Amino acid sequence: MLELNNIKVRLGEAEILKGINLSLRKGERIGIIGPNGHGKTTAMMTVSGLHKPHEGSIMFKGTQVSNLSPQKIVELGVILVPEGGHLFPDMTVYENLLLGGYPARASKHVKENLDLVFTLFPKLKVLSRKKANTLSGGERRMLAVGRGLMSSPALLMLDEPTLGLSPNLVEEMGLKLNEIGKMGTSVILADENMDLVSGFAERVYFLENGEIKLEGPTHEVLSNDYVKKTYLGIA
């Protein structure tokens, strides 16, 4: 479904991604882990068209997307929920959700997708008339994920969806993400919470200094001695 082949990305003079290879099957859930500032966000932004690779190719469902605009990539079903959500603060919850249904591929399914979002996150229905800037951190994360689902994603990419949340809210978000995965949506998750990643992802890529250092089944990567010592801080 998704293939990244030798992707290299420069931002200014710095080469952030140094020839990464990544694949994702339809309906699969994968995690990208690694230290902050080592390329996880850049990788997902490159898939979504917000950064352009200076080398390599990205294929999505048989289409070369490396040089397509973000808008065209969204219309193919690739949706990024960025770190922090990037909500429209002065718009209501309902208005933010409707904006997620703007792509042509989703515009015919607004009611269906809205019902799905309110089923997954019933609190958003209660808060539907509240402005986004009045929500708590957990509510904003729910809204950001919900807005992503409104776009009828074939691939949903989540960048730090639990950053700053309390343990009970992290657990709740994990349950919701697993429900999304069971619906058949392909998901790429980047998150610092390893309990969340280990309970969600089928495979994991360990990204360090812009390179994929390890890839494999989640339990194998997270139990690797190098990952445990250098990233997880386990002697």
WOURDA-V754153 format. One record per residue. N is the residue number from 1. RES is the residue in one small letter. OMEGA is omega as a letter, one per 30 degrees, with the letter a starting at -180 (* if undefined). NEAR is the number of other ideal C-beta (glycine too) atoms within 8 Angstrom. D_FIRST is the distance of its C-alpha to the first C-alpha in Angstrom with 1 decimal. Layout:
# WOURDA-V754153
n: [N N]
res: [RES RES]
omega: [OMEGA OMEGA]
near: [NEAR NEAR]
d_first: [D_FIRST D_FIRST]
This chain:
# WOURDA-V754153
n: [1 2 3 4 5 6 7 8 9 10 11 12 13 14 15 16 17 18 19 20 21 22 23 24 25 26 27 28 29 30 31 32 33 34 35 36 37 38 39 40 41 42 43 44 45 46 47 48 49 50 51 52 53 54 55 56 57 58 59 60 61 62 63 64 65 66 67 68 69 70 71 72 73 74 75 76 77 78 79 80 81 82 83 84 85 86 87 88 89 90 91 92 93 94 95 96 97 98 99 100 101 102 103 104 105 106 107 108 109 110 111 112 113 114 115 116 117 118 119 120 121 122 123 124 125 126 127 128 129 130 131 132 133 134 135 136 137 138 139 140 141 142 143 144 145 146 147 148 149 150 151 152 153 154 155 156 157 158 159 160 161 162 163 164 165 166 167 168 169 170 171 172 173 174 175 176 177 178 179 180 181 182 183 184 185 186 187 188 189 190 191 192 193 194 195 196 197 198 199 200 201 202 203 204 205 206 207 208 209 210 211 212 213 214 215 216 217 218 219 220 221 222 223 224 225 226 227 228 229 230 231 232 233 234 235]
res: [m l e l n n i k v r l g e a e i l k g i n l s l r k g e r i g i i g p n g h g k t t a m m t v s g l h k p h e g s i m f k g t q v s n l s p q k i v e l g v i l v p e g g h l f p d m t v y e n l l l g g y p a r a s k h v k e n l d l v f t l f p k l k v l s r k k a n t l s g g e r r m l a v g r g l m s s p a l l m l d e p t l g l s p n l v e e m g l k l n e i g k m g t s v i l a d e n m d l v s g f a e r v y f l e n g e i k l e g p t h e v l s n d y v k k t y l g i a]
omega: [l l l a l a l a l l a l a l a l a l a l a l a l l l a l l l l a l a l l a l a a l l a l l l a l a l l l l l l a l l l a l a l a a a l l l a l l l a l l l a l l a l a l a l l a a l l l a a l l l l l l a a a a a a l a a a a a l l l a a l l a a l l l l a a a l l a a l a l l l l l l l a l l l l l l l a a a l l l l a a l a a a l a l a a l l l l l l l a l l l l l a l l l l a l a l a a a a l l a a l a a l l a l l a a a l a l a a l l l a a l a a l l a a l a a a a a l l a *]
near: [10 13 9 13 9 9 17 12 13 9 7 4 3 6 8 10 14 9 10 14 9 13 7 10 7 6 6 11 10 14 15 13 15 11 6 4 4 10 13 12 10 13 15 14 11 15 17 13 12 7 9 8 13 6 7 11 11 15 11 14 9 4 7 8 14 9 5 10 6 9 6 10 14 12 9 13 12 14 12 12 13 10 7 7 11 5 11 8 7 6 10 10 14 8 9 14 16 10 11 14 14 8 10 5 9 14 9 4 9 11 6 7 14 11 8 9 13 10 7 11 13 8 8 15 8 6 10 10 6 9 9 15 6 5 11 5 9 11 11 12 14 13 17 15 16 14 15 14 15 16 15 11 11 10 16 13 14 14 12 10 13 13 9 4 11 6 6 6 12 13 8 9 16 13 8 12 15 10 9 13 10 6 6 5 11 14 15 14 15 13 13 6 8 9 8 14 15 10 7 13 11 7 12 16 13 14 15 11 6 12 9 10 8 11 9 7 8 12 7 8 16 13 7 10 5 8 14 12 10 6 11 8 4 5 3]
d_first: [0.0 3.8 6.8 10.3 13.0 16.6 16.4 20.1 21.4 25.1 26.8 30.3 31.6 29.4 26.3 24.2 21.0 22.1 19.4 16.6 13.7 10.9 7.6 5.9 5.1 5.5 9.0 9.4 12.0 12.7 15.8 17.0 20.7 23.5 26.7 27.0 26.9 24.8 21.6 19.5 20.0 19.8 16.3 15.1 17.4 16.0 12.4 14.3 16.5 19.7 20.1 19.6 19.0 22.0 20.2 16.7 13.6 10.4 7.7 5.5 4.7 7.3 9.6 11.4 12.1 14.4 17.5 16.8 18.9 17.9 19.0 16.7 13.6 15.0 15.3 11.7 11.4 11.0 14.2 16.1 19.1 21.2 23.9 26.9 25.2 26.9 28.5 31.1 34.2 36.7 34.6 34.6 31.9 31.6 31.4 28.7 26.6 27.3 26.1 22.7 22.8 23.6 20.4 20.9 17.8 19.6 23.3 23.8 22.8 24.9 27.3 24.7 22.7 26.0 27.1 24.0 24.6 28.3 27.6 25.5 27.9 31.3 33.0 31.3 33.0 36.3 35.8 34.4 37.5 37.6 36.7 33.8 36.3 38.3 35.6 35.5 32.8 31.1 31.3 29.8 26.7 26.4 26.8 24.1 21.5 22.9 22.7 19.0 18.6 20.8 18.1 16.0 13.0 9.5 9.0 12.5 13.8 17.3 19.8 22.8 23.1 26.2 28.0 31.7 31.6 34.1 33.1 33.5 31.2 28.6 28.8 28.6 25.5 23.9 24.8 23.3 20.0 19.9 20.6 17.7 15.4 17.2 16.4 12.8 11.5 8.9 11.4 12.3 16.1 18.7 22.1 25.4 26.2 25.4 26.5 23.9 21.1 22.4 22.6 19.1 16.6 15.6 15.0 16.6 16.7 20.3 20.7 24.2 25.9 22.7 21.5 19.3 22.3 20.8 17.5 17.5 18.3 19.7 23.2 23.4 22.5 24.8 27.6 27.5 30.9 29.9 27.6 30.3 33.0 31.5 29.2 30.3 34.0 34.7 37.3]
